Amino acid sequence: MLSFFYMIRKMFTTKTVIVLLILIGISNGQDKTLLNDLRIDVKQNGVFLTLQSSLPLKIENITGWVNKDWFYMTIHHAQGDTNELRSMQLLQPVIALENTNAEESTQLALRLKEKIENYEFYLSEDKHTIIAALYYPSETVVAFLDQNKSKKYSKYKLNSHLRSVFYLTGGALTISGVISGDGSDGKNTGLILGLVILAGTYFYDLLTQ
């Protein structure tokens, strides 16, 4: 009889331990936030990362640093969806992305072609979205603006064939006007038109270089 009660107590104790372990595992799993759905937005002044989380986050649990051409972001009490994050399509200047999970945190590493001088972290109102703003140096931003300005004006530049046509037409009209001029007080339309075409083509070409 005693052995029977001893077995009952032993089975009860074992089941209790198993149940407690399951509850502890669930509790630990609920403390970890799952991070996925990374979006990369490239702007003139830098790169902006948007990362979604399954649970609310705390801004003090997010840290980052820059090492040469790599940017690192660590989120404590969270786990990254490594398969999804590593398989996402990258946009220039981001050329590589890595996600590493540790017991108490996850780290996102991005390699960029452009230098990052400064960065800031933000959270959405519901604390479910991380926004990481990575800023270029000021000289890089100026270079990008100048490049975009050149591209804008280049759309209006005359191609070499059309430029030659305008110059030849203006030159021909000017020469014709000079030759046909009789010295009278009347307006020499050919000369005036030729000079206008030459001057207009020259200044337009100068402004759109």
JOMORA-V842464 format. One record per residue. N is the residue number from 1. RES is the residue in one small letter. SS is DSSP state (2 for helix, 1 for strand, 0 for the rest). Layout:
{{N RES SS} {N RES SS}}
This chain:
{{1 m 0} {2 l 2} {3 s 2} {4 f 2} {5 f 2} {6 y 2} {7 m 2} {8 i 2} {9 r 2} {10 k 2} {11 m 2} {12 f 2} {13 t 2} {14 t 2} {15 k 2} {16 t 2} {17 v 2} {18 i 2} {19 v 2} {20 l 2} {21 l 2} {22 i 2} {23 l 2} {24 i 2} {25 g 2} {26 i 2} {27 s 2} {28 n 2} {29 g 2} {30 q 2} {31 d 2} {32 k 0} {33 t 1} {34 l 1} {35 l 1} {36 n 1} {37 d 1} {38 l 1} {39 r 1} {40 i 1} {41 d 1} {42 v 1} {43 k 1} {44 q 0} {45 n 0} {46 g 1} {47 v 1} {48 f 1} {49 l 1} {50 t 1} {51 l 1} {52 q 1} {53 s 1} {54 s 0} {55 l 0} {56 p 0} {57 l 0} {58 k 0} {59 i 2} {60 e 2} {61 n 2} {62 i 1} {63 t 1} {64 g 1} {65 w 1} {66 v 1} {67 n 1} {68 k 0} {69 d 0} {70 w 1} {71 f 1} {72 y 1} {73 m 1} {74 t 1} {75 i 1} {76 h 1} {77 h 0} {78 a 1} {79 q 1} {80 g 1} {81 d 0} {82 t 2} {83 n 2} {84 e 2} {85 l 2} {86 r 2} {87 s 2} {88 m 0} {89 q 0} {90 l 0} {91 l 0} {92 q 0} {93 p 0} {94 v 1} {95 i 1} {96 a 1} {97 l 1} {98 e 1} {99 n 1} {100 t 1} {101 n 1} {102 a 0} {103 e 0} {104 e 0} {105 s 1} {106 t 1} {107 q 1} {108 l 1} {109 a 1} {110 l 1} {111 r 1} {112 l 1} {113 k 0} {114 e 0} {115 k 0} {116 i 1} {117 e 1} {118 n 1} {119 y 1} {120 e 1} {121 f 1} {122 y 1} {123 l 1} {124 s 0} {125 e 0} {126 d 0} {127 k 0} {128 h 0} {129 t 1} {130 i 1} {131 i 1} {132 a 1} {133 a 1} {134 l 1} {135 y 1} {136 y 1} {137 p 0} {138 s 2} {139 e 2} {140 t 2} {141 v 2} {142 v 2} {143 a 2} {144 f 2} {145 l 2} {146 d 2} {147 q 2} {148 n 2} {149 k 2} {150 s 2} {151 k 2} {152 k 2} {153 y 2} {154 s 2} {155 k 0} {156 y 0} {157 k 0} {158 l 0} {159 n 0} {160 s 2} {161 h 2} {162 l 2} {163 r 2} {164 s 2} {165 v 2} {166 f 2} {167 y 2} {168 l 2} {169 t 2} {170 g 2} {171 g 2} {172 a 2} {173 l 2} {174 t 2} {175 i 2} {176 s 2} {177 g 2} {178 v 2} {179 i 2} {180 s 2} {181 g 0} {182 d 0} {183 g 0} {184 s 0} {185 d 0} {186 g 0} {187 k 0} {188 n 0} {189 t 2} {190 g 2} {191 l 2} {192 i 2} {193 l 2} {194 g 2} {195 l 2} {196 v 2} {197 i 2} {198 l 2} {199 a 2} {200 g 2} {201 t 2} {202 y 2} {203 f 2} {204 y 2} {205 d 2} {206 l 2} {207 l 2} {208 t 0} {209 q 0}}
